[in-house]
Amino acid sequence: MHRPSPDLETRRPDPPPAELRGAVKRYGAVTALAGVDLEIRRGELVALLGPNGAGKTSAVKLLLGTSAPDEGVARLFGADPRAPAARTRMGAMLQISKVPETLAVREHLELFASYYPAPLALDRVLAAAGLEALAARPFGKLSGGERQRLLFALALVGDPELLILDEPTVGLDVESRHRLWEAIQGFVRRGRSVLLTTHYLEEADALSDRVVVIHEGRVLAEGRPAAIKARTAGRRIRCLTSLRPAEIAGWDGVRSARWDGPAVEVLSSTAEPVVRELLARDPGLSELEVAAASLEEAFLALTGDDAADAPSSAPPETLSRGAA
Amino acid sequence: MNAETMDAARPLAVGSRNLARIYALEAKYEFLKLLRLPAYSLPTIAFPAVFYALFTVTYGSHQIGGVQAAAYMLATYGTFGVIGAALFGFGVGVAVERGQGWLLLKRASPMPPGAYFAAKCAMSLVFGAIIVTVLSVLGALLAGLRLPPGEWLGLGLVQMAGAFPFCALGLAFGTWCGPNSAPAVVNLVYLPMSLASGLWMPLSILPAFLRHLAPWMPPYHLAQLALKVVGGDAGQPVWLHVGALALVTAISLGLARAGLRRDADQTYG
């Protein structure tokens, strides 16, 4: 055992970098987390995937120690995240609109570095985040991508073993996004761990070793990205037709079909067989559109699949299935 | 590379961070941040200075309550300036940093929470000291104000110490106001409160209802303590003023605590 942690469970000699056990978090009448289990192991990049409002940020805040679970436990390296000492081994990148604008990149990094027992040299952090040329520039004069790089540098500066990244690439252009992805992958290659929240399936797929899908405060699915992708990928087909949704819902591969105004909207795992069938049965069909299903729709599909496996725990959304 | 080799290659992180250095850097950058922000530093220093210069040139040689007006107004405008630095630095600063998510990131870092607040107090004190010094120089140059060094020093010390209750009050505003509304809310409280406390004009020339209202205003009590140093106060006991300011501090810190707790439980995502 390399890092003895004094106050921890003795059962596990080397506690995981981050874990939630049965975490429940309520805000007034709203239950943001309804019993979430999550573990990030050493050297692993876990993507917490879910639509806005799924509970991703609530889960993150428990691990950051900025809020406490109502039930269950949150642990960082086996310790309570609310203890500042536990947080010296973690770096965080949160959804932040601005940091003090009149301070320069290097000044921000110098201040954050002072919080940690063994910070990285500032020049190394600047290089890792691609900020060498901008060290003297005030935050207020940085572009959106550069600002995000500074926030990443602030997360790195303490030389953490765990990075927690809350929607790190929201609002970034494609090039900036890929640069950040590379930096994150470089971090994991050095044996460190990352928890990343995102609502882009593509991002979870590109980066992670494991995807945890969260929706309405519950873990819906967990597994390798390819497996999750196969379960959630789908097509949305929309058309004006004389066929009724109830009829279409029974076809092979169709997850749901419903009225959407005058049109019928069908969600299916693949588009072609359904489109072929639609055209064969209704030659008068018009305004046919096919699009990739959104993540929200993919989640509906997931909840639907789960309902089929365990009908007793069917969430309310499945009521929309095939009905109209 | 696996976790074993990584850890073997990495020295154990021992608790070698330097608390004094964290506090010093935090205060340094808090001060630099605001000094470089003209929207804060300019009005905070210039408003009391311009007002004081105008009144002291016009009425500096008059007497107010048996004291040279330049000295009387050095006490009241100094109080006005120190309170402004504390209310805006703390109130607007905390509200903006909360709204931007910056405070959340700081709280998620291992920063000792005290460093954040100590830095803002230190910054308020430094701006307060700058204001009192500028006013003193203006008084000496424009109205020929001459005070015994002890009185000058005493005035400065009272006003520095008096900044703390208003740091606390600013913090209470900062934890409850939104980042956009904070400057307006602070102004709406600060300016009328200053007028009603006799910081702009001596209470003796204000309407009677304001004179009766004044003892209920926190700045009144700091101004009276400052005026006591130059012998121009209304003659109430020191403990009354200190007690009133201590009460303001306690209530403000209670409100701030509740505000910060509410923040931690705010839902998003």
Chai-1 contact restraints between the chains, C-beta under 6 A:
chainA,res_idxA,chainB,res_idxB,connection_type,confidence,min_distance_angstrom,max_distance_angstrom,comment,restraint_id
A,H2,B,D7,contact,1.0,0.0,6.0,A-B,restraint_1
A,Y27,B,T267,contact,1.0,0.0,6.0,A-B,restraint_2
A,R42,B,A3,contact,1.0,0.0,6.0,A-B,restraint_3
A,G43,B,A3,contact,1.0,0.0,6.0,A-B,restraint_4
A,K56,B,G269,contact,1.0,0.0,6.0,A-B,restraint_5
A,T57,B,Y268,contact,1.0,0.0,6.0,A-B,restraint_6
A,T57,B,G269,contact,1.0,0.0,6.0,A-B,restraint_7
A,L64,B,A108,contact,1.0,0.0,6.0,A-B,restraint_8
A,T66,B,L104,contact,1.0,0.0,6.0,A-B,restraint_9
A,T66,B,R107,contact,1.0,0.0,6.0,A-B,restraint_10
A,T66,B,A108,contact,1.0,0.0,6.0,A-B,restraint_11
A,S67,B,A264,contact,1.0,0.0,6.0,A-B,restraint_12
A,P84,B,P110,contact,1.0,0.0,6.0,A-B,restraint_13
A,R87,B,P110,contact,1.0,0.0,6.0,A-B,restraint_14
A,T88,B,P110,contact,1.0,0.0,6.0,A-B,restraint_15
A,A92,B,A108,contact,1.0,0.0,6.0,A-B,restraint_16
A,L94,B,G101,contact,1.0,0.0,6.0,A-B,restraint_17
A,L94,B,L105,contact,1.0,0.0,6.0,A-B,restraint_18
A,I96,B,G101,contact,1.0,0.0,6.0,A-B,restraint_19
A,I96,B,L105,contact,1.0,0.0,6.0,A-B,restraint_20
A,S97,B,Q100,contact,1.0,0.0,6.0,A-B,restraint_21
A,K98,B,Q100,contact,1.0,0.0,6.0,A-B,restraint_22
A,V99,B,W102,contact,1.0,0.0,6.0,A-B,restraint_23
A,P100,B,K33,contact,1.0,0.0,6.0,A-B,restraint_24
A,T102,B,K33,contact,1.0,0.0,6.0,A-B,restraint_25
A,T102,B,R36,contact,1.0,0.0,6.0,A-B,restraint_26
A,T102,B,L37,contact,1.0,0.0,6.0,A-B,restraint_27
A,L103,B,Y29,contact,1.0,0.0,6.0,A-B,restraint_28
A,L103,B,K33,contact,1.0,0.0,6.0,A-B,restraint_29
A,E107,B,Y29,contact,1.0,0.0,6.0,A-B,restraint_30
A,L111,B,L25,contact,1.0,0.0,6.0,A-B,restraint_31
A,L111,B,Y29,contact,1.0,0.0,6.0,A-B,restraint_32
A,S114,B,R21,contact,1.0,0.0,6.0,A-B,restraint_33
A,S114,B,I22,contact,1.0,0.0,6.0,A-B,restraint_34
A,S114,B,L25,contact,1.0,0.0,6.0,A-B,restraint_35
A,Y115,B,S109,contact,1.0,0.0,6.0,A-B,restraint_36
A,Y115,B,P110,contact,1.0,0.0,6.0,A-B,restraint_37
A,Y115,B,M111,contact,1.0,0.0,6.0,A-B,restraint_38
A,P117,B,A13,contact,1.0,0.0,6.0,A-B,restraint_39
A,P117,B,G15,contact,1.0,0.0,6.0,A-B,restraint_40
A,P117,B,S16,contact,1.0,0.0,6.0,A-B,restraint_41
A,P117,B,R17,contact,1.0,0.0,6.0,A-B,restraint_42
A,A118,B,A13,contact,1.0,0.0,6.0,A-B,restraint_43
A,G191,B,M1,contact,1.0,0.0,6.0,A-B,restraint_44
A,G191,B,A3,contact,1.0,0.0,6.0,A-B,restraint_45
A,G191,B,M6,contact,1.0,0.0,6.0,A-B,restraint_46
